[in-house]
Amino acid sequence: MPQTHPTAGPPAALQRRLGLPGAIVIGVGSMVGAGVFTSLGLAASTAGPLLVLALVLAGATAWVNATAMAQLAAVHPTSGGAYVYGRRQLGEWAGFVAGWGFVTGKSASIAAMAYTLALYLVPTASGAPDRTARWVAIAAVVVITGITLLGITRTVQATVVIVTPVLALLTVVIVAGFVGVTPGPVPAPGGGPSGAVTDPTPLGVLQGAGLLFFAFAGYARIATMGEEVRDPRRTIPRAVFGALAFTLVLYLLLALSLQAVLGLQGLGQTPTAVRDAVEVVLGPDWVWLAVVGAALACLGSMLNLAAGISRTGLAMARERDLPRPLARISARTSVPWVAQLTAAAVVIVLLLTTDVLTVVGFSSFGVLVYYAVANVSALTLTERVVPGPRWLNLLGAAACLLLAFTLPVQSVLVMLAVFAVGLAGRAVVGLRRR
């Protein structure tokens, strides 16, 4: 069992081991995940020839949220992200809402990514969950948890190892699209949501932007690790915007390339656009490259999500919004190991008991609420370290709430119940303490 700091006295602090390059790697590794391998095709089916506009709208929304997170992280350079920011700027209850939304939403997201990884590696005829796929997903969670327990330095190193081949694969697809390499027929449509690309409508463009927004999720991971970043007032804003700018350019080039390789109709009819593009460019014998790339992208996203959840759990435990043992930190690796193991256990329970592909909406709702609290918190800052008008924060909060409450009704109702349980539990514990 890892050695821990004593629980008496001031809370144990994490060590500042993360510089600008490592922070950017964390951000890029969190964003260039499973979403980009599927969301471009889905968005093309709704946005049609205005796919690039939808992508720009998604990137702009992410940029507004990132501005708020960077402003807050520079002023409050500690672990916990919007949980800490909401608590300090708006009060304890607002902070709890943000933290609860992040912990519950991202736990569901890790479970969904783990199962997506399993479906790539162990495909089934129907795409329905089976025993083998579940155990492959659980094994992935165990491996990722083991890496995160080694410390933030090892997490950055593992992210580099994972994200490098993913970026190399996407680069091959981008270059092939721009040089016109198409040595084979376009594969049969993979079953996109609409079956064919039609003339775009404003609603279709907005739906496409909503689908693409979650391919950007991860830029705030740097902020949740603010206590481990060196010179946070300078490093965090630069890392957030650097990672987001790199990812936006990558996605724009990839969208244009996929349209060139597959055609707009072909892109809009497949949820596995990168795999189909590899089959066209390199031939069927090389499809395994796309499968490996998607699997690594899932692992990279899971790795950084797991680290972010444990840091938010640590912050909430320090304030006794979650059980106090979750605040224990390993003296050797400077990792909140109890929170990390607890998060892994929750994800494994989801994998064993739930069809996790159906809880993606739950994850989206929780994270959008998290960002809404962050934007309102940034609005109240008197010190504006990162330049930006206050109306951007209002716009960001409104956009987050609009997207959250236009999710499928089942997702909204279930997550409202989850929030109600969390808030009621906090109220009961508070009464007992008093």
Residue, then its C-alpha position, 0 to 999 in steps of 0.5 A: m500500500p502506498q505511503t501517505h502523508p498524515t491526515a492531521g494538520p494542513p492538507a497534503a500538497l501536490q508537487r509542481r512537476l509539470g512544465l509548459p510542454g508537459a501541460i500542452v501534451i496533457g491537453v492535446g492527449s485529452m482532446v485528440g481522443a475517440g471523438v475525432f474518429t467518429s464525430l466528423g462523419l456524424a456531424a457531416s450528416t447533419a451539417g452537410p457542406l457546412l461541416v467546416l462552419a460547424l467545426v468552427l462553431a464547436g471550436a469557438t464554443a470550446w475557446v470561450n470555455a477555455t478562456a474562462m478556465a484559463q482565467l480562473a486557473a491562473v488566479h486559483p492555481t490548485s487542483g479541482g478545476a471549476y469545483v474550486y473556482g465555483r466554491r471560491q467565487l460563488g460559494e460552497w453550493a455552486g462549487f459542489v454542483a460543478g464538482w459533482g457534475f465533473v466527477t459523475g459525468k467524467s466517470a461515465s465518460i471513461a466507462a464509455m471510452a473503455y467500452t468503445l476501445a473494447l468494441y474496436l479490439v473485440p468487435t461483435a456481430s450486433g455491436a451489443p455488449d458481451r462478456t469478452a468485451r466487458w473484460v477487455a474494457i475492465a482490463a483497460v481501466v486497470v492498466i490506465t489506473g496503474i499508470t496514473l498511480l505512478g505519478i503525473t510525470r509518468t502520465v505525461q510520458a505515457t500520453v506522449v507514447i500514446v498520442t504520437p502514433v495517433l497524430a502520425l495516423l491522422t497526418v497520413v490521412i490528411v496528407a493523402g487527402f490533400v495530394g489526392v491519393t485515392p487508390g481504391p473505391v470508397p467503402a460501403p456506407g457505415g450507417g450514419p444517422s441520416g443515411a445521406v447528406t442533404d442541404p444544410t439548415p441552421l439547426g443541422v449546423l448547430q447539431g453538427a457543432g454540438l456533436l463536434f464539441f465533445a471532440f474538443a473536450g479535454y482542454a480544461r484537464i490542464a486546469t484541474m491539475g493546476e496544483e502540479v503546474r510550475d509557474p501556473r499564472r503563465t503556464i496554464p493559459r499558454a498551455v490551454f490555448g496552445a493545446l486548443a489551437f493545435t487541436l482545432v487546426l488538426y481537426l480542420l485539416l482532417a475534415l477537409s482531407l476526409q471530404a477529399v478522400l471519401g466525398l461529402q456523401g461518403l463522409g456523412q454516411t459513416p461513423t468510422a470516417v478515419r477507418d474508411a479513409v485508411e481503407v481507401v488510401l492504403g487498402p483493406d489490409w491496412v485497416w488495422l492501423a485505424v483500429v490501433g489508432a482509435a484504440l490508442a486515442c481511447l486510452g489517451s483520453m481515459l488516461n487524462l480523464a482518470a487523472g482529472i477525476s482524481r484531482t477533483g475528488l481530492a479537492m472535494a475531499r479536502e473540503r469534506d464534500l466527499p469522504r475525507p480519505l479521498a484526500r490522501i496523497s502518496a508521499r512517494t508519487s504525489v498522487p491522490w491514490v485513494a481517489q484514483l482507486t475509487a474512481a476506477a472502482v466506480v467505472i468498473v461497476l458501470l462496465l459490469t452493470t450498464d450498457v455504457l454507450t447509453v450513458v454518453g448523454f449523462s456525461s455530456f449533461g454533467v460536464l456542460v453544467y461544470y462549464a456553466v459554473a466555470n463561466v459564471s465564476a469567471l464573470t465574477l473575477t476582479e483580476r483578469v489575468v487572461p484578457g477577455p471581455r466579461w460578456l464572453n463568460l455570459l455567452g459561454a454559460a448560456a451556451c452550456l446550459l442550452l446544450a445541456f437541456t437540449l440533450p435527449v430527455q432521458s439523459v436530462l431527467v436521469m442527470l437531474a436525479v443524480f444532481a438531486v441525490g448529490l445535493a440532498g446528501r450534502a445537505v444531510v451531512g451538513l445538518r448532521r455536522r451542525 
